[in-house]
Amino acid sequence: MKNYNEMLAATRCLGLKVNYLNLDGNLHRVPTDAKPKSFNGFYRYFPDNQTLYYGDWQLDITRTWRSEHSEQTQSDRFAIKQLMDRQKKQQEQDLVLAIQNARDFYNSSQSATTQQYLTDKHIIAPEGVRVHSGNLIIPLVDLLTAGIPIMNVQTIWPNGKKLFMKNARISGFCFPIGLIEDELESLYIAEGFSTAMTVHMITDELVLAAMNAGNLESVALAARKRWPKAKIIITGDDDWLTEQKTGINPGIKKATEAANAIGGFTCFPPFTAEQRKNNLTDWNDYLFSASGRKA
């Protein structure tokens, strides 16, 4: 097919992990770069009008690629709309089930005392963190809903491997460490749990763990909505080695974008050049890795 390589390139550009496209007119689910072990990506080719419909269910992104010589009929548009409606309904059903699974899993876990990941990071388990089968269970909550309900959980294995509840949402949710009050003068937002716990140890103030750099801005927006007058500081990571390889420092970039979105501030670990070369990136590294080795 003349435009096959263009379609394949378009799906890969969105992050779909595909080696080839099956253009049989059926819906195909595929892994993504962000979630290579899950099938959150999808595509379907409509041969009659040479249209490829593709996207990422987890990120709620859909795209349509069409041949410049094709014409989209009313029947084609109806078929695509039906597919989108089915996907949205399935996504909503999966999300409801995932939230309930996260809450059931959290409620079945026990209070955390000691665990290897905590030991390696030189931190203790704050209130709310639990353990299940030797793994830490970190609840992600919705700050903007009454009762601050649990919407997802992150499981951290003793070796540091991290997983979220399948099909549960992450965007805008966080794990708060410290006292949540109606009025706050200031609060902090950090990427991961161990960094957030470290910042809380340093400041003794409320710290929100966004769980990853991509969620910093969404959590910051939620925090600004709940505490409109508070000073919000994004304690970002410094991904210096990544910057040397790719030209982009995602920790600094995402933290700066989050701060700009809410009129907040940033605060990065003041690493030396030697510490950066040793792959120290966050505030946990800065506080507990004076030797220059990654904690």
C-alpha positions as semicolon CSV with decimal commas, in nm:
position;residue;x (nm);y (nm);z (nm)
1;M;0,000;0,000;0,000
2;K;0,128;0,341;-0,103
3;N;0,070;0,519;0,230
4;Y;0,146;0,227;0,462
5;N;0,478;0,366;0,593
6;E;0,316;0,703;0,666
7;M;0,044;0,536;0,874
8;L;0,295;0,320;1,058
9;A;0,510;0,625;1,135
10;A;0,204;0,816;1,262
11;T;0,112;0,542;1,511
12;R;0,470;0,514;1,635
13;C;0,492;0,892;1,674
14;L;0,196;0,874;1,914
15;G;0,380;0,608;2,115
16;L;0,216;0,289;1,991
17;K;0,458;-0,004;1,992
18;V;0,379;-0,162;1,654
19;N;0,608;-0,343;1,412
20;Y;0,340;-0,364;1,144
21;L;-0,023;-0,265;1,088
22;N;-0,296;-0,519;1,024
23;L;-0,528;-0,340;0,782
24;D;-0,813;-0,593;0,797
25;G;-1,074;-0,345;0,921
26;N;-1,083;-0,486;1,276
27;L;-0,990;-0,313;1,601
28;H;-0,640;-0,402;1,724
29;R;-0,504;-0,329;2,074
30;V;-0,129;-0,282;2,112
31;P;0,127;-0,184;2,380
32;T;0,253;0,173;2,410
33;D;0,591;0,323;2,489
34;A;0,452;0,449;2,821
35;K;0,296;0,111;2,914
36;P;0,479;-0,161;2,718
37;K;0,323;-0,439;2,928
38;S;-0,035;-0,319;2,878
39;F;-0,249;-0,294;2,567
40;N;-0,366;0,065;2,602
41;G;-0,291;0,154;2,241
42;F;-0,532;0,079;1,958
43;Y;-0,585;0,123;1,586
44;R;-0,841;0,034;1,322
45;Y;-0,816;0,081;0,948
46;F;-1,123;0,163;0,740
47;P;-1,032;0,040;0,389
48;D;-1,329;0,191;0,206
49;N;-1,212;0,546;0,269
50;Q;-0,844;0,475;0,352
51;T;-0,874;0,611;0,709
52;L;-0,672;0,493;1,008
53;Y;-0,822;0,557;1,350
54;Y;-0,571;0,514;1,637
55;G;-0,489;0,633;1,988
56;D;-0,408;0,563;2,352
57;W;-0,694;0,474;2,585
58;Q;-0,498;0,543;2,903
59;L;-0,406;0,896;2,793
60;D;-0,749;0,949;2,633
61;I;-0,587;1,047;2,302
62;T;-0,734;0,963;1,962
63;R;-0,605;1,047;1,616
64;T;-0,732;1,000;1,261
65;W;-0,503;0,955;0,961
66;R;-0,655;0,986;0,616
67;S;-0,518;0,955;0,268
68;E;-0,521;1,288;0,089
69;H;-0,715;1,121;-0,192
70;S;-0,980;0,965;0,031
71;E;-1,331;1,088;0,097
72;Q;-1,506;1,027;0,426
73;T;-1,869;0,927;0,379
74;Q;-2,149;0,964;0,630
75;S;-2,132;0,588;0,684
76;D;-1,760;0,614;0,764
77;R;-1,817;0,892;1,015
78;F;-2,094;0,692;1,180
79;A;-1,871;0,385;1,208
80;I;-1,592;0,586;1,369
81;K;-1,835;0,751;1,610
82;Q;-1,972;0,411;1,713
83;L;-1,620;0,288;1,779
84;M;-1,537;0,598;1,985
85;D;-1,858;0,561;2,188
86;R;-1,784;0,195;2,261
87;Q;-1,432;0,279;2,367
88;K;-1,550;0,558;2,597
89;K;-1,812;0,335;2,759
90;Q;-1,560;0,055;2,810
91;Q;-1,310;0,302;2,953
92;E;-1,566;0,434;3,202
93;Q;-1,657;0,080;3,311
94;D;-1,290;-0,016;3,349
95;L;-1,225;0,297;3,555
96;V;-1,510;0,230;3,799
97;L;-1,388;-0,124;3,851
98;A;-1,026;-0,011;3,889
99;I;-1,116;0,242;4,160
100;Q;-1,303;-0,024;4,355
101;N;-1,014;-0,270;4,312
102;A;-0,770;-0,007;4,441
103;R;-0,981;0,058;4,750
104;D;-1,034;-0,312;4,821
105;F;-0,663;-0,380;4,780
106;Y;-0,570;-0,093;5,012
107;N;-0,824;-0,199;5,275
108;S;-0,690;-0,555;5,269
109;S;-0,334;-0,436;5,340
110;Q;-0,171;-0,376;5,677
111;S;0,002;-0,083;5,844
112;A;0,359;-0,046;5,725
113;T;0,647;-0,068;5,971
114;T;0,966;-0,171;5,795
115;Q;1,032;-0,264;5,432
116;Q;1,348;-0,284;5,220
117;Y;1,259;0,013;4,996
118;L;1,210;0,232;5,304
119;T;1,543;0,115;5,440
120;D;1,723;0,182;5,112
121;K;1,578;0,532;5,096
122;H;1,647;0,606;5,465
123;I;1,285;0,702;5,531
124;I;1,000;0,580;5,748
125;A;0,646;0,503;5,640
126;P;0,421;0,807;5,694
127;E;0,059;0,780;5,796
128;G;-0,150;0,623;5,521
129;V;0,118;0,399;5,373
130;R;0,050;0,029;5,407
131;V;0,212;-0,300;5,313
132;H;0,077;-0,603;5,129
133;S;0,278;-0,921;5,068
134;G;0,598;-0,733;5,147
135;N;0,521;-0,447;4,906
136;L;0,445;-0,087;4,999
137;I;0,097;0,036;4,911
138;I;0,073;0,411;4,849
139;P;-0,282;0,549;4,815
140;L;-0,348;0,817;4,554
141;V;-0,632;1,048;4,654
142;D;-0,853;1,315;4,499
143;L;-0,793;1,641;4,687
144;L;-1,093;1,809;4,530
145;T;-1,360;1,558;4,635
146;A;-1,521;1,558;4,979
147;G;-1,361;1,297;5,202
148;I;-1,048;1,285;4,984
149;P;-1,128;0,938;4,847
150;I;-0,872;0,685;4,729
151;M;-0,873;0,668;4,348
152;N;-0,566;0,454;4,279
153;V;-0,273;0,289;4,455
154;Q;0,094;0,258;4,374
155;T;0,265;-0,065;4,472
156;I;0,638;-0,039;4,544
157;W;0,832;-0,363;4,559
158;P;1,135;-0,403;4,790
159;N;1,365;-0,361;4,486
160;G;1,198;-0,031;4,392
161;K;0,977;-0,154;4,108
162;K;0,655;0,049;4,092
163;L;0,312;-0,038;3,957
164;F;-0,028;0,132;3,957
165;M;-0,368;-0,036;3,965
166;K;-0,459;-0,148;3,613
167;N;-0,697;0,089;3,432
168;A;-0,702;0,338;3,722
169;R;-0,637;0,706;3,659
170;I;-0,326;0,888;3,781
171;S;-0,368;1,241;3,646
172;G;-0,447;1,495;3,917
173;F;-0,425;1,244;4,203
174;C;-0,150;1,237;4,465
175;F;-0,036;1,103;4,801
176;P;-0,033;1,375;5,070
177;I;0,231;1,358;5,343
178;G;0,158;1,582;5,639
179;L;-0,143;1,765;5,776
180;I;-0,416;1,873;5,533
181;E;-0,579;2,193;5,657
182;D;-0,845;2,421;5,511
183;E;-0,597;2,710;5,493
184;L;-0,226;2,673;5,420
185;E;0,046;2,932;5,389
186;S;0,265;2,701;5,184
187;L;0,300;2,345;5,058
188;Y;0,534;2,141;4,841
189;I;0,485;1,904;4,548
190;A;0,741;1,636;4,458
191;E;0,763;1,368;4,192
192;G;0,785;1,037;4,376
193;F;0,698;0,903;4,718
194;S;1,051;0,883;4,862
195;T;1,134;1,234;4,742
196;A;0,811;1,369;4,889
197;M;0,881;1,198;5,222
198;T;1,232;1,344;5,225
199;V;1,103;1,696;5,155
200;H;0,853;1,654;5,439
201;M;1,136;1,549;5,671
202;I;1,327;1,865;5,575
203;T;1,035;2,112;5,589
204;D;0,780;1,951;5,824
205;E;0,513;2,089;5,589
206;L;0,251;1,927;5,368
207;V;0,405;1,760;5,063
208;L;0,207;1,608;4,776
209;A;0,364;1,314;4,594
210;A;0,258;1,336;4,229
211;M;0,415;0,995;4,157
212;N;0,580;1,105;3,831
213;A;0,699;1,418;3,650
214;G;0,414;1,411;3,402
215;N;0,161;1,446;3,683
216;L;0,323;1,748;3,853
217;E;0,118;2,007;3,666
218;S;-0,215;1,829;3,718
219;V;-0,149;1,794;4,091
220;A;-0,035;2,156;4,108
221;L;-0,358;2,272;3,945
222;A;-0,562;2,068;4,193
223;A;-0,361;2,210;4,483
224;R;-0,406;2,566;4,357
225;K;-0,781;2,512;4,331
226;R;-0,798;2,380;4,689
227;W;-0,555;2,636;4,835
228;P;-0,579;2,946;4,612
229;K;-0,367;3,168;4,839
230;A;-0,094;2,920;4,932
231;K;0,267;2,944;4,822
232;I;0,329;2,625;4,622
233;I;0,683;2,501;4,566
234;I;0,759;2,229;4,311
235;T;1,061;2,033;4,436
236;G;1,165;1,890;4,102
237;D;1,426;1,633;4,007
238;D;1,741;1,723;3,814
239;D;1,772;1,461;3,538
240;W;2,115;1,579;3,429
241;L;2,233;1,251;3,274
242;T;1,914;1,226;3,071
243;E;1,979;1,578;2,947
244;Q;2,328;1,479;2,833
245;K;2,183;1,195;2,626
246;T;1,865;1,358;2,490
247;G;1,910;1,732;2,531
248;I;1,605;1,745;2,759
249;N;1,595;1,750;3,140
250;P;1,243;1,616;3,207
251;G;1,260;1,676;3,583
252;I;1,343;2,044;3,549
253;K;1,116;2,090;3,245
254;K;0,804;1,941;3,403
255;A;0,861;2,109;3,740
256;T;0,903;2,447;3,573
257;E;0,591;2,398;3,361
258;A;0,390;2,304;3,671
259;A;0,513;2,609;3,863
260;N;0,437;2,841;3,571
261;A;0,085;2,701;3,538
262;I;-0,010;2,805;3,890
263;G;0,216;3,099;3,966
264;G;0,428;2,882;4,192
265;F;0,798;2,828;4,258
266;T;1,059;2,562;4,189
267;C;1,333;2,422;4,409
268;F;1,597;2,179;4,280
269;P;1,873;1,992;4,467
270;P;2,201;2,189;4,454
271;F;2,414;1,903;4,326
272;T;2,778;1,941;4,238
273;A;2,895;1,841;3,890
274;E;3,042;1,521;4,033
275;Q;2,715;1,428;4,204
276;R;2,523;1,480;3,879
277;K;2,766;1,253;3,698
278;N;2,697;0,987;3,961
279;N;2,324;1,003;3,868
280;L;2,199;1,177;4,179
281;T;1,870;1,338;4,079
282;D;1,632;1,415;4,364
283;W;1,613;1,548;4,721
284;N;1,637;1,199;4,869
285;D;1,967;1,154;4,688
286;Y;2,085;1,495;4,805
287;L;2,005;1,434;5,172
288;F;2,125;1,076;5,203
289;S;2,391;1,026;4,934
290;A;2,674;1,254;5,044
291;S;2,916;0,986;4,930
292;G;2,808;1,045;4,571
293;R;2,645;0,704;4,534
294;K;2,283;0,656;4,439
295;A;2,067;0,564;4,739
